């Protein structure tokens, strides 16, 4: 095996291990996806009134909470199929879109499918309300 093939095989093995760990954490992980994660091609956009960031919203157990930086937000109107799953039409386990920070305590998630969820910061929160199991 050449050094080039070895490096590629090592990189693929690391990627596979990371993907497997992500799948295994499922709903039992403390923070599997709800943090703002700007994409490689995207960076936060700031206007006079708001900051817009690419965002992967964790939907696996319904749409109820989001973490942006160190602030925990809760949906003004939580969304679920009634069994703590995302409603029909939402991707699972995450939905790609943007989070618009209207103020330090208000945010709105939107995506290309037309979904819109308004969030409010939970004052004094230092963790999620419930851990999805």
DSSP file (Angstrom, degrees, kcal/mol; ACC not computed):
  #  RESIDUE AA STRUCTURE BP1 BP2  ACC     N-H-->O    O-->H-N    N-H-->O    O-->H-N    TCO  KAPPA ALPHA  PHI   PSI    X-CA   Y-CA   Z-CA
    1    1 A X              0   0    0      0, 0.0     2,-0.1     0, 0.0     0, 0.0   0.000 360.0 360.0 360.0 130.9    0.0    0.0    0.0
    2    2 A X     >  -     0   0    0      1,-0.1     4,-2.7     4,-0.0     5,-0.2  -0.321 360.0-109.2 -77.3 165.1    1.4    3.4   -1.0
    3    3 A X  H  > S+     0   0    0      1,-0.2     4,-2.7     2,-0.2     5,-0.2   0.889 120.8  53.6 -60.2 -39.1    1.6    6.3    1.5
    4    4 A X  H  > S+     0   0    0      2,-0.2     4,-2.2     1,-0.2    -1,-0.2   0.933 111.1  44.2 -62.9 -46.4   -1.1    8.0   -0.5
    5    5 A X  H  > S+     0   0    0      2,-0.2     4,-2.8     1,-0.2    -2,-0.2   0.892 113.3  52.1 -65.3 -39.1   -3.5    5.0   -0.3
    6    6 A X  H  X S+     0   0    0     -4,-2.7     4,-2.5     2,-0.2    -2,-0.2   0.919 109.9  48.5 -62.1 -44.0   -2.7    4.6    3.4
    7    7 A X  H  X S+     0   0    0     -4,-2.7     4,-2.3     2,-0.2    -1,-0.2   0.901 113.3  47.5 -63.6 -40.9   -3.5    8.2    4.1
    8    8 A X  H  X S+     0   0    0     -4,-2.2     4,-2.6     2,-0.2    -2,-0.2   0.926 112.3  48.7 -66.6 -43.7   -6.8    7.9    2.1
    9    9 A X  H  X S+     0   0    0     -4,-2.8     4,-2.3     1,-0.2    -2,-0.2   0.897 112.0  49.6 -62.5 -40.8   -7.7    4.7    3.9
   10   10 A X  H  X S+     0   0    0     -4,-2.5     4,-2.2     2,-0.2    -1,-0.2   0.915 111.5  48.3 -63.8 -43.7   -6.9    6.3    7.3
   11   11 A X  H  X S+     0   0    0     -4,-2.3     4,-2.3     2,-0.2    -2,-0.2   0.909 112.3  48.9 -63.8 -42.6   -9.1    9.3    6.5
   12   12 A X  H  X S+     0   0    0     -4,-2.6     4,-2.6     2,-0.2    -2,-0.2   0.893 110.6  50.8 -64.9 -39.5  -12.0    7.1    5.3
   13   13 A X  H  X S+     0   0    0     -4,-2.3     4,-2.4     2,-0.2    -2,-0.2   0.908 110.9  48.5 -64.3 -41.4  -11.8    5.0    8.5
   14   14 A X  H  X S+     0   0    0     -4,-2.2     4,-2.3     2,-0.2    -2,-0.2   0.906 111.9  49.3 -64.8 -41.3  -11.8    8.2   10.6
   15   15 A X  H  X S+     0   0    0     -4,-2.3     4,-2.5     2,-0.2    -2,-0.2   0.916 111.4  49.2 -63.2 -43.4  -14.8    9.5    8.7
   16   16 A X  H  X S+     0   0    0     -4,-2.6     4,-2.6     1,-0.2    -2,-0.2   0.900 110.9  50.1 -63.1 -41.4  -16.6    6.2    9.1
   17   17 A X  H  X S+     0   0    0     -4,-2.4     4,-2.3     2,-0.2    -1,-0.2   0.901 111.0  49.2 -64.1 -40.9  -15.9    6.1   12.8
   18   18 A X  H  X S+     0   0    0     -4,-2.3     4,-2.1     2,-0.2    -2,-0.2   0.921 112.3  47.8 -63.8 -44.4  -17.2    9.7   13.2
   19   19 A X  H  X S+     0   0    0     -4,-2.5     4,-2.2     1,-0.2    -2,-0.2   0.910 111.6  50.3 -63.5 -42.2  -20.4    8.8   11.3
   20   20 A X  H  X S+     0   0    0     -4,-2.6     4,-2.7     1,-0.2    -1,-0.2   0.911 109.7  50.6 -63.3 -41.9  -21.0    5.7   13.3
   21   21 A X  H  X S+     0   0    0     -4,-2.3     4,-1.8     1,-0.2    -1,-0.2   0.897 109.3  51.5 -62.5 -39.6  -20.5    7.6   16.6
   22   22 A X  H  X S+     0   0    0     -4,-2.1     4,-1.1     1,-0.2    -1,-0.2   0.904 112.2  45.9 -64.3 -41.0  -23.0   10.2   15.4
   23   23 A X  H  < S+     0   0    0     -4,-2.2     3,-0.4     1,-0.2    -2,-0.2   0.914 111.3  52.4 -67.8 -42.1  -25.6    7.5   14.6
   24   24 A X  H  < S+     0   0    0     -4,-2.7    -1,-0.2     1,-0.2    -2,-0.2   0.811 102.9  57.3 -66.8 -29.8  -25.0    5.7   17.8
   25   25 A X  H >X S+     0   0    0     -4,-1.8     3,-1.7    -5,-0.2     4,-1.1   0.858  78.1 149.4 -70.0 -32.2  -25.6    8.8   19.9
   26   26 A X  G >< S-     0   0    0     -4,-1.1     3,-0.6    -3,-0.4     6,-0.2   0.004  76.6 -21.2  40.8-133.3  -29.1    9.2   18.4
   27   27 A X  G 34 S+     0   0    0      1,-0.2    -1,-0.3   106,-0.1    -2,-0.1   0.529 131.6  71.3 -83.0  -6.8  -31.5   10.8   20.8
   28   28 A X  G <4 S+     0   0    0     -3,-1.7    -1,-0.2    -4,-0.2    -2,-0.2   0.620  73.4 102.4 -89.2 -10.3  -29.5    9.9   23.8
   29   29 A X  S << S-     0   0    0     -4,-1.1     3,-0.4    -3,-0.6   103,-0.2  -0.353  75.3-128.6 -69.7 153.4  -26.6   12.3   23.2
   30   30 A X  S    S+     0   0    0      1,-0.2    98,-0.2   101,-0.1    -1,-0.1   0.849  97.4   1.5 -71.2 -34.7  -26.5   15.5   25.2
   31   31 A X  S    S+     0   0    0      1,-0.1    -1,-0.2   100,-0.1     4,-0.2  -0.407  71.5 161.1-153.7  67.1  -26.2   17.8   22.2
   32   32 A X  S    S-     0   0    0     -3,-0.4    -1,-0.1    -6,-0.2    -2,-0.1   0.840  77.9 -24.3 -67.6 -34.7  -26.2   15.9   18.9
   33   33 A X  S    S+     0   0    0     60,-0.1    23,-0.2    25,-0.0    -1,-0.1   0.549  95.7 105.2-153.7  -8.8  -27.0   18.7   16.5
   34   34 A X        +     0   0    0     23,-0.1    33,-2.0    21,-0.1     2,-0.2   0.400  58.2 102.1 -75.6   9.2  -28.9   21.8   17.7
   35   35 A X  B    S-a   67   0A   0     -4,-0.2    21,-0.5    31,-0.1     2,-0.2  -0.620  84.4 -99.1 -88.9 149.7  -25.9   24.1   17.8
   36   36 A X        -     0   0    0     31,-0.7     2,-0.4    -2,-0.2    19,-0.2  -0.483  42.8-177.3 -64.7 128.2  -25.4   26.7   15.1
   37   37 A X        -     0   0    0     17,-0.4    -1,-0.1    -2,-0.2    31,-0.0  -0.837  16.9-146.6-131.8  95.7  -22.9   25.4   12.6
   38   38 A X        -     0   0    0     -2,-0.4     5,-0.1     1,-0.1    17,-0.1  -0.360  25.2-123.4 -58.6 138.8  -21.9   27.7    9.8
   39   39 A X        -     0   0    0      1,-0.1     3,-0.2     4,-0.0    15,-0.1  -0.280  23.4-103.3 -77.8 169.2  -21.1   25.7    6.7
   40   40 A X  S    S+     0   0    0      1,-0.2    -1,-0.1    -2,-0.0    -2,-0.1   0.905 124.8  39.0 -59.0 -41.9  -17.8   25.9    4.8
   41   41 A X  S    S+     0   0    0      2,-0.0     2,-0.4     0, 0.0    -1,-0.2   0.650 112.9  68.1 -83.8 -14.6  -19.4   28.0    2.1
   42   42 A X        +     0   0    0     -3,-0.2     2,-0.3     3,-0.0    11,-0.0  -0.829  53.1 177.7-114.4 146.6  -21.5   30.0    4.5
   43   43 A X        -     0   0    0     -2,-0.4     9,-0.1    -5,-0.1    -3,-0.0  -0.941  46.8 -77.4-134.1 156.9  -20.7   32.6    7.2
   44   44 A X        -     0   0    0     -2,-0.3     2,-0.5     9,-0.1     9,-0.2  -0.275  43.6-148.3 -54.7 140.2  -23.0   34.6    9.4
   45   45 A X  E     -B   52   0A   0      7,-3.1     7,-3.3    -3,-0.0     2,-0.5  -0.962  10.4-159.6-112.9 125.6  -24.5   37.5    7.6
   46   46 A X  E     +B   51   0A   0     -2,-0.5     5,-0.2     5,-0.2     2,-0.2  -0.911  12.1 176.6-111.2 130.6  -25.2   40.6    9.7
   47   47 A X        -     0   0    0      3,-3.5    -2,-0.0    -2,-0.5     0, 0.0  -0.610  51.0 -90.8-113.4-179.4  -27.7   43.3    8.7
   48   48 A X  S    S+     0   0    0     -2,-0.2     3,-0.1     1,-0.2    -2,-0.0   0.815 125.8  29.3 -62.3 -28.7  -28.7   46.4   10.6
   49   49 A X  S    S+     0   0    0      1,-0.2     2,-0.3    54,-0.0    -1,-0.2   0.681 124.6  10.0-107.1 -20.7  -31.5   44.4   12.2
   50   50 A X        -     0   0    0      2,-0.0    -3,-3.5    53,-0.0     2,-0.4  -0.966  54.8-125.7-156.2 165.0  -30.4   40.8   12.4
   51   51 A X  E     -BC  46 101A   0     50,-1.5    50,-3.5    -2,-0.3     2,-0.5  -0.987  24.2-160.2-117.9 129.2  -27.7   38.1   12.0
   52   52 A X  E     +BC  45 100A   0     -7,-3.3    -7,-3.1    -2,-0.4     2,-0.4  -0.941  13.2 177.4-113.2 128.1  -28.4   35.2    9.7
   53   53 A X  E     - C   0  99A   0     46,-2.4    46,-2.8    -2,-0.5    -9,-0.1  -0.972  37.1-107.0-129.1 143.5  -26.4   32.0   10.1
   54   54 A X  E     - C   0  98A   0     -2,-0.4   -17,-0.4    44,-0.2     2,-0.4  -0.458  49.9-171.4 -60.1 142.3  -26.6   28.6    8.4
   55   55 A X  E     - C   0  97A   0     42,-2.7    42,-2.2   -19,-0.2     2,-0.7  -0.996  31.9-149.8-149.0 135.8  -28.1   26.2   10.9
   56   56 A X  E     - C   0  96A   0    -21,-0.5     2,-0.5    -2,-0.4    40,-0.2  -0.911  26.2-154.5-101.7 104.3  -28.8   22.5   11.4
   57   57 A X  E     - C   0  95A   0     38,-2.5    38,-2.2    -2,-0.7     2,-0.5  -0.694  15.5-126.7 -84.0 125.4  -31.9   22.3   13.5
   58   58 A X  E     + C   0  94A   0     -2,-0.5     6,-0.3    36,-0.2     7,-0.3  -0.613  40.9 161.2 -73.4 119.7  -32.2   19.0   15.5
   59   59 A X    >   +     0   0    0     34,-3.1     3,-2.6    -2,-0.5    35,-0.2   0.479  36.5 106.5-118.3  -8.2  -35.6   17.6   14.7
   60   60 A X  T 3  S+     0   0    0     33,-1.5    26,-0.3     1,-0.3     3,-0.1   0.775  93.4  30.8 -52.7 -35.6  -35.3   13.9   15.6
   61   61 A X  T 3  S-     0   0    0      1,-0.5    -1,-0.3    24,-0.2    24,-0.3   0.011 131.9 -76.1-111.7  27.0  -37.5   14.3   18.8
   62   62 A X    <   -     0   0    0     -3,-2.6     2,-0.8    22,-0.1    -1,-0.5  -0.261  58.5 -70.9  98.4 168.7  -39.7   17.1   17.5
   63   63 A X  E    S+ D   0  79A   0     16,-3.1    16,-2.6    22,-0.2    -4,-0.1  -0.866  82.2 116.4-103.8 105.3  -39.0   20.8   17.1
   64   64 A X  E     +     0   0A   0     -2,-0.8    11,-3.0     1,-0.4     2,-0.3   0.580  65.4  28.0-138.3 -35.3  -38.8   22.2   20.6
   65   65 A X  E     - D   0  74A   0     -3,-0.3    -1,-0.4    -7,-0.3     2,-0.3  -0.916  48.0-177.5-138.6 160.2  -35.4   23.6   21.4
   66   66 A X  E     - D   0  73A   0      7,-2.0     7,-3.5    -2,-0.3     2,-0.5  -0.981  15.9-145.2-152.1 149.1  -32.2   25.1   19.8
   67   67 A X  E     -aD  35  72A   0    -33,-2.0   -31,-0.7    -2,-0.3     2,-0.5  -0.983  12.6-175.6-119.0 128.9  -28.9   26.2   21.1
   68   68 A X  E >   - D   0  71A   0      3,-2.6     3,-2.2    -2,-0.5     2,-0.4  -0.967  68.8 -43.6-123.5 112.7  -27.2   29.2   19.5
   69   69 A X  T 3  S-     0   0    0     -2,-0.5   -33,-0.1     1,-0.3    -2,-0.0  -0.545 123.5 -28.7  63.2-124.3  -23.7   29.8   20.9
   70   70 A X  T 3  S+     0   0    0     -2,-0.4     2,-0.5    -3,-0.1    -1,-0.3   0.272 117.5 101.7-104.7   9.9  -24.2   29.3   24.7
   71   71 A X  E <   -D   68   0A   0     -3,-2.2    -3,-2.6    55,-0.0     2,-0.5  -0.828  61.4-146.7-100.6 131.3  -27.9   30.4   24.7
   72   72 A X  E     -D   67   0A   0     -2,-0.5    50,-3.2    50,-0.3     2,-0.3  -0.833  18.4-170.1 -97.0 129.4  -30.7   27.9   24.9
   73   73 A X  E     -DE  66 121A   0     -7,-3.5    -7,-2.0    -2,-0.5     2,-0.4  -0.827   9.4-152.7-116.0 153.7  -33.9   28.7   23.0
   74   74 A X  E     -DE  65 120A   0     46,-2.8    46,-2.6    -2,-0.3    -9,-0.3  -0.970  28.9-104.5-125.8 148.0  -37.3   27.1   23.0
   75   75 A X  E     - E   0 119A   0    -11,-3.0     3,-0.4    -2,-0.4    44,-0.3  -0.417  17.0-139.3 -67.2 137.4  -39.8   27.1   20.3
   76   76 A X  E    S+     0   0A   0     42,-3.0     2,-0.4     1,-0.3    -1,-0.1   0.902 103.4  21.7 -61.4 -39.6  -42.8   29.5   20.8
   77   77 A X  E    S-     0   0A   0     41,-0.5    -1,-0.3   -14,-0.0    41,-0.1  -0.873  90.8-142.9-129.0  97.3  -44.9   26.7   19.3
   78   78 A X  E     -     0   0A   0     -3,-0.4     2,-0.4    -2,-0.4   -14,-0.2  -0.269  14.6-145.6 -59.5 146.7  -43.2   23.3   19.6
   79   79 A X  E     +D   63   0A   0    -16,-2.6   -16,-3.1     8,-0.0     2,-0.3  -0.951  31.3 142.0-120.0 135.8  -43.9   21.0   16.6
   80   80 A X        -     0   0    0     -2,-0.4     6,-0.2   -18,-0.2     8,-0.1  -0.973  57.3-116.4-159.6 164.8  -44.2   17.2   16.8
   81   81 A X  S    S-     0   0    0      4,-1.6     5,-0.1    -2,-0.3   -19,-0.0   0.352  70.2 -95.3 -86.7   5.9  -46.1   14.3   15.3
   82   82 A X  S    S+     0   0    0      3,-0.3     4,-0.1     5,-0.0     5,-0.0   0.221 120.7  70.2  98.4 -12.6  -47.6   13.6   18.7
   83   83 A X  S    S-     0   0    0      2,-0.2     3,-0.1     3,-0.1   -21,-0.1  -0.044 120.7 -91.7-124.7  29.8  -45.0   11.0   19.6
   84   84 A X  S    S+     0   0    0      1,-0.3     2,-0.3   -21,-0.0   -22,-0.1   0.874  91.6 117.8  60.1  41.3  -41.9   13.3   19.9
   85   85 A X  S    S-     0   0    0    -24,-0.3    -4,-1.6   -22,-0.0    -3,-0.3  -0.846  76.2 -85.1-122.1 164.2  -40.9   12.9   16.2
   86   86 A X        -     0   0    0    -26,-0.3    -6,-0.1    -2,-0.3     3,-0.1  -0.404  52.4-104.6 -66.7 150.1  -40.7   15.7   13.7
   87   87 A X    >   -     0   0    0      1,-0.2     3,-1.7    -7,-0.1    -6,-0.1  -0.247  52.9 -72.4 -66.0 162.6  -44.0   16.5   11.9
   88   88 A X  T 3  S+     0   0    0      1,-0.2    -1,-0.2    -8,-0.1     3,-0.1  -0.272 121.7  35.0 -54.5 141.2  -44.5   15.2    8.4
   89   89 A X  T 3  S+     0   0    0      1,-0.3     2,-0.3    -3,-0.1    -1,-0.2   0.302  93.5 108.1  95.6  -8.9  -42.5   17.2    5.8
   90   90 A X  S <  S-     0   0    0     -3,-1.7    -1,-0.3   -31,-0.1     2,-0.1  -0.801  70.8-117.8-101.2 144.1  -39.5   17.7    8.2
   91   91 A X        -     0   0    0     -2,-0.3     2,-0.4    -3,-0.1    -4,-0.1  -0.395  37.0-111.6 -72.1 157.1  -36.2   16.0    7.7
   92   92 A X  S    S+     0   0    0      1,-0.1   -34,-0.1    -2,-0.1     3,-0.0  -0.977  89.2   7.4-139.2 121.0  -35.0   13.6   10.5
   93   93 A X  S    S+     0   0    0     -2,-0.4   -34,-3.1   -36,-0.1   -33,-1.5  -0.969 134.5   5.8 -99.6  -8.2  -32.7   13.9   12.4
   94   94 A X  E     -C   58   0A   0    -36,-0.3     2,-0.5   -35,-0.2   -36,-0.2  -0.940  55.5-145.5-135.9 159.8  -31.9   17.4   11.3
   95   95 A X  E     -C   57   0A   0    -38,-2.2   -38,-2.5    -2,-0.3     2,-0.3  -0.992  20.5-139.0-123.8 123.3  -33.3   20.1    9.0
   96   96 A X  E     +C   56   0A   0     -2,-0.5    16,-0.4   -40,-0.2     2,-0.2  -0.644  51.1 105.3 -83.1 136.0  -30.9   22.4    7.2
   97   97 A X  E     -C   55   0A   0    -42,-2.2   -42,-2.7    -2,-0.3     2,-0.4  -0.815  64.4 -69.4-170.4-146.9  -31.8   26.0    7.0
   98   98 A X  E     -CF  54 110A   0     12,-2.8    12,-2.4   -44,-0.3     2,-0.5  -0.969  25.0-145.7-131.7 149.9  -30.9   29.4    8.5
   99   99 A X  E     -CF  53 109A   0    -46,-2.8   -46,-2.4    -2,-0.4     2,-0.6  -0.973  13.7-157.0-113.3 124.0  -31.4   30.9   12.0
  100  100 A X  E     -CF  52 108A   0      8,-3.0     8,-1.9    -2,-0.5     2,-1.0  -0.902   6.6-149.3-103.7 117.1  -32.0   34.6   12.0
  101  101 A X  E     +CF  51 107A   0    -50,-3.5   -50,-1.5    -2,-0.6     6,-0.2  -0.762  18.8 176.4 -87.1 106.2  -31.1   36.2   15.3
  102  102 A X  E    S-     0   0A   0      4,-1.5     2,-0.3    -2,-1.0    -1,-0.2   0.806  70.4 -21.5 -79.2 -30.4  -33.5   39.1   15.7
  103  103 A X  E >  S- F   0 106A   0      3,-1.7     3,-0.7    -3,-0.1    -1,-0.2  -0.913  83.3 -79.5-161.3 177.6  -32.2   40.0   19.1
  104  104 A X  T 3  S+     0   0    0     -2,-0.3     3,-0.1     1,-0.2    -2,-0.0   0.706 132.6  34.3 -62.4 -16.6  -30.3   38.3   21.9
  105  105 A X  T 3  S+     0   0    0      1,-0.1    16,-2.1    15,-0.1     2,-0.4   0.421 111.7  64.2-118.6   0.1  -33.6   36.7   23.0
  106  106 A X  E <   +FG 103 120A   0     -3,-0.7    -3,-1.7    14,-0.2    -4,-1.5  -0.986  51.7 163.2-131.7 136.4  -35.4   36.1   19.7
  107  107 A X  E     -FG 101 119A   0     12,-2.1    12,-3.5    -2,-0.4     2,-0.4  -0.982  19.6-152.9-146.2 155.5  -34.6   33.9   16.7
  108  108 A X  E     -FG 100 118A   0     -8,-1.9    -8,-3.0    -2,-0.3     2,-0.4  -0.992   7.4-153.0-134.0 125.9  -36.4   32.4   13.7
  109  109 A X  E     +FG  99 117A   0      8,-2.9     8,-2.2    -2,-0.4     2,-0.3  -0.831  22.3 170.4 -94.6 133.5  -35.5   29.2   11.9
  110  110 A X  E     -FG  98 116A   0    -12,-2.4   -12,-2.8    -2,-0.4     2,-0.3  -0.957   8.0-174.2-136.9 157.9  -36.4   29.0    8.2
  111  111 A X    >   -     0   0    0      4,-1.2     3,-1.5    -2,-0.3   -14,-0.2  -0.876  43.6 -94.2-143.6 177.6  -35.6   26.6    5.4
  112  112 A X  T 3  S+     0   0    0    -16,-0.4   -15,-0.1    -2,-0.3    -1,-0.0   0.621 117.1  65.3 -72.3 -12.2  -36.1   26.1    1.7
  113  113 A X  T 3  S-     0   0    0      2,-0.1    -1,-0.3   -24,-0.0    -3,-0.0   0.481 119.4-104.9 -86.3  -3.6  -39.2   24.0    2.3
  114  114 A X    <   +     0   0    0     -3,-1.5    -2,-0.1     1,-0.3     2,-0.1   0.506  69.7 148.4  93.1   4.9  -41.0   27.0    3.8
  115  115 A X        -     0   0    0      2,-0.0    -4,-1.2     1,-0.0     2,-0.3  -0.442  21.8-176.7 -70.7 146.4  -40.8   26.0    7.4
  116  116 A X  E     + G   0 110A   0     -6,-0.2     2,-0.4    -2,-0.1    -6,-0.2  -0.955   6.3 177.4-146.1 126.7  -40.6   28.8   10.0
  117  117 A X  E     - G   0 109A   0     -8,-2.2    -8,-2.9    -2,-0.3     2,-0.4  -0.995  18.0-146.2-132.0 127.1  -40.2   28.3   13.7
  118  118 A X  E     - G   0 108A   0     -2,-0.4   -42,-3.0   -10,-0.2   -41,-0.5  -0.760  17.6-164.6 -93.1 137.0  -39.9   31.2   16.2
  119  119 A X  E     -EG  75 107A   0    -12,-3.5   -12,-2.1    -2,-0.4     2,-0.4  -0.913   9.3-160.1-123.0 148.4  -37.7   30.7   19.2
  120  120 A X  E     -EG  74 106A   0    -46,-2.6   -46,-2.8    -2,-0.3   -14,-0.2  -0.979  30.7-108.1-124.0 139.8  -37.3   32.6   22.5
  121  121 A X  E     -E   73   0A   0    -16,-2.1     2,-0.8    -2,-0.4   -48,-0.3  -0.388  26.3-129.0 -65.2 140.8  -34.3   32.4   24.8
  122  122 A X    >   -     0   0    0    -50,-3.2     3,-2.0    -2,-0.1   -50,-0.3  -0.843  29.5-125.3 -92.5 109.2  -34.8   30.5   28.0
  123  123 A X  T 3  S+     0   0    0     -2,-0.8   -18,-0.0     1,-0.3   -52,-0.0  -0.301  87.9   3.2 -58.7 128.1  -33.6   32.9   30.7
  124  124 A X  T 3  S+     0   0    0      1,-0.2    -1,-0.3    -2,-0.0     2,-0.1   0.446  91.2 148.8  78.5   0.6  -31.0   31.3   33.0
  125  125 A X    <   +     0   0    0     -3,-2.0   -53,-0.3   -53,-0.2    -1,-0.2  -0.445  21.0 171.2 -71.3 138.4  -30.9   28.0   31.0
  126  126 A X        +     0   0    0      1,-0.2     2,-0.3    -2,-0.1    -1,-0.1   0.185  68.0  18.3-128.8  13.6  -27.6   26.1   30.9
  127  127 A X  S    S-     0   0    0    -55,-0.0    -1,-0.2     3,-0.0     2,-0.1  -0.962  94.6 -71.6-165.9 172.0  -28.8   22.9   29.3
  128  128 A X        -     0   0    0     -2,-0.3     3,-0.1   -98,-0.2    -2,-0.1  -0.403  40.2-122.2 -71.4 153.3  -31.7   21.5   27.3
  129  129 A X  S    S+     0   0    0      1,-0.2     2,-0.3    -2,-0.1    -1,-0.1   0.896  93.2   5.8 -63.3 -41.6  -35.1   21.0   29.0
  130  130 A X  S    S-     0   0    0     -3,-0.0     2,-0.6     2,-0.0    -1,-0.2  -0.996  70.6-128.1-144.9 149.1  -35.2   17.3   28.2
  131  131 A X        -     0   0    0     -2,-0.3     2,-0.2    -3,-0.1  -101,-0.1  -0.865  33.1-120.6 -98.5 125.6  -32.8   14.9   26.6
  132  132 A X              0   0    0     -2,-0.6   -72,-0.0  -103,-0.2   -71,-0.0  -0.427 360.0 360.0 -66.0 130.7  -34.3   13.0   23.8
  133  133 A X              0   0    0     -2,-0.2  -105,-0.2  -105,-0.1    -1,-0.1   0.367 360.0 360.0-122.0 360.0  -34.3    9.2   24.4
